[in-house]
Amino acid sequence: MVGLLACLAVFQRRRIPRQPIQDQPRRLTKDSQPYRLLASGESGKENRPGPHCSNLGGPRRSSLHLAIQRGKIGGYLVIAVLAMATSAFAQSEEQIRDYFERFPEADANGDGQLTRQEARAHRQNARQQDPSRGDNLNSRSHISGIEIMVSVSPVKFVPLRSSDGIDLSFAYRVPEGEGPFPTILFFHGGGGHSNLQRLKSNLLTQPIHTRFLERGYVTIASTRRPYWKTDDGRPNGFYDAIEDAAKVVEKAKSLPHVNPDQVILYGGSGGAILAVATASKVDLAAVIAGEPATVVPLDPREDQKSSPAEYRDVMEDPAMIFTQERRKALHAWMKDIDSPILLLQGKHVGLYKTNFEILIPELRSLGKDISSIHYADVTHGFYWGSVKTGATLETVERIMDDVTAFIGKQIGETK
């Protein structure tokens, strides 16, 4: 702000060139307009509008008159900048207060007031410790997918909405052949909603998605409502998202190339626990769950603003909130699962405790079929083939072999 005001002050004090304006050559643009911005590639630095620009239409003005006009303009600019700065400052203060209400722990010195420096440090720390960073929708870096021409396997879209208006439209691709085919229905990570363009991109470029298509599976990329409250006020909630997912599955089973008895859910993190829970609502051949975010149904936080990073305390010590009441809430839907589940686990960090101390033991206590495979030296999101997690091409190929072998046991064939 200080630098901007200083620049404006210099602009006002700047002298008018000694050469009289009437002696300066008047240049017109090639379309004979007296004043316009030059297009890219046109030469002539002097043609750019600025303090020395004389390419103005109308009668020539004296240096004194022009200086006065510049002074007025400079004054107006100062007023405008001050007004914008005041508005931005007020907005910033409001954002700081809102951030303090959501994250009181950001007040590092405990003085009851949150500074911008404290808020910035808290945000940076949260990013570094966010266990979903390798899994969220913005994790674009990945091992190369298998290129399958869209002329052979085009991306198709299916419009779908929940009863309360959430857009559940999904995208899918069909392999070569007559079908019907076994089908992999993907649930993306995180706790948010995705759009069709991103779902399409996943089907075209992601290493896991494209490898399943190459092996003869229909591949479907889907979404659901946010798990937590959003600024736009759309309906949210994990348990309602289960209903969304079940609706997507039933719609997918009706597609002409899909074998309805061979539908497999494949989810990561927030999408993995959604896949597990959806198995309580619909019949499935199998569920593949990449490090499921069991913390979400353990502590749903519906109608609250939240994020995966805010579950760190629960991940570090899940037993502190795992009461008998919460166990009953989990068992209420776990008891209806009738599909085999394969859990993919990387390093023993992040969501490891909630899955191996709560999810797996509780499912097994109810007689459910759940097994796990461990992958060393990779972190959250590796099951998508994200290189940021330490995954390599070898990791991706091993995942594909492990998962397709598991699926083959359930549907009677190996792809």
Sequence and secondary structure as in RCSB ss.txt:
>XXXX:A:sequence
MVGLLACLAVFQRRRIPRQPIQDQPRRLTKDSQPYRLLASGESGKENRPGPHCSNLGGPRRSSLHLAIQRGKIGG
YLVIAVLAMATSAFAQSEEQIRDYFERFPEADANGDGQLTRQEARAHRQNARQQDPSRGDNLNSRSHISGIEIMV
SVSPVKFVPLRSSDGIDLSFAYRVPEGEGPFPTILFFHGGGGHSNLQRLKSNLLTQPIHTRFLERGYVTIASTRR
PYWKTDDGRPNGFYDAIEDAAKVVEKAKSLPHVNPDQVILYGGSGGAILAVATASKVDLAAVIAGEPATVVPLDP
REDQKSSPAEYRDVMEDPAMIFTQERRKALHAWMKDIDSPILLLQGKHVGLYKTNFEILIPELRSLGKDISSIHY
ADVTHGFYWGSVKTGATLETVERIMDDVTAFIGKQIGETK
>XXXX:A:secstr
 HHHHHHHHHHHH    SS GGGS     TT  SS    TT   GGGS STT     SS   HHHHHHHHHHHHH
HHHHHHHHHHHHHHHHHHHHHHHHHHH GGG TT SS   HHHHHHHHHHHHHH TTTTTSTT           T
TTS  EEE  B TT  B  EEEE  SSS  EEEEEEE SSSS   HHHHHHHHHH HHHHHHHHTT EEEEE   
 SS  TT     HHHHHHHHHHHHHHHHTSTTEEEEEEEEEEETHHHHHHHHHTTTS  SEEEEES  THHHHS 
 TTS   GGGGHHHHH GGGT  HHHHHHHHHHHTT  S EEEEE SSSTTHHHIIIIIHHHHHHTT  EEEEE 
TT  TTGGGT GGGT  HHHHHHHHHHHHHHHHHHHT   
